[in-house]
Amino acid sequence: MGFSVSKKLGKAVVRNRVKRLLREAVRVYLGRLSGRYDIVIVARKKAPEAGPSELSESVGELFGKLGVIGPPSDV
């Protein structure tokens, strides 16, 4: 899993915060990945203003569109 956050989004503090939030959003879905994938997530303009729940929802939608996640497991 890779994350790309451009300098256009802000200074280092902002970029690192976005990457931290994206890592946490992805962590929730790691157990549901249906195979081995190389995925790079590119943060867009609205990412710095988005909250953790919005980013998590966006990552879930992205993984759903890609078809890389299976149903939730009862772990």
N, C-alpha and C positions, 0 to 999 in steps of 0.2 A: 504494500500500500504506500503510495507516495502522495505528497501534498505540495502544491505549488501556490504560493501567495506572492503576487507581484509587489514591487516597491511602490507601485501606483496606489495601492490600497492604504498605505500609511507607513509610518516609521516602524522600526524593529519591534517595539513593544506591541503595536497593533497587529503586525504580521504574526508574531509569536502567539498572541492570544487567539487569533483565528485558527492557527495550526493546532493549538491545544484543544480548542473546542471541536475542531474537525476530528482529531484523534479520538476524543471521547465519544463523539457521535458514531464513528465507525466501530469502536470497541463493542458497542451494544449489538451490532449485527455480525460480528466475526464468527460466532458460533453457528450462525444460520447460512453461511456461505456454502453453496452447493458444489464447490470444487476449488481448484487452485487457480487464482487469477492474479495478473499484474494490473493493478488499477491505479491511475493517477487522478486525483481530484484537484481541479483548478478552482480556486476561490474567485468569485466575481465581485463586482463593485459593492453589492449590498451586504456582503459577508461581515464586514466590521460592525455594522449596526444590528445584525441578527443576533438573537439570543440562542442559548444552548438548545432549547426545544425546537426552534425554527430550523437550526442547522441539522439536528437529528432527524427531523421530519423530511428535510430535503435530501439527506443521505439515504433515508429509507425509500423515498420515491425514486431516486437515482438507481439504487440497487434493484428495485422492483422493475423499472423500465429495462434495465440490462438483463434481467432474469437470472441474477447470480445468487439470490437468496431463496431458501426453502421456507417451509412453514416453521413457526416458532417451536422450539423443542421444550419439553417439560423437564428442565434440569434444575 
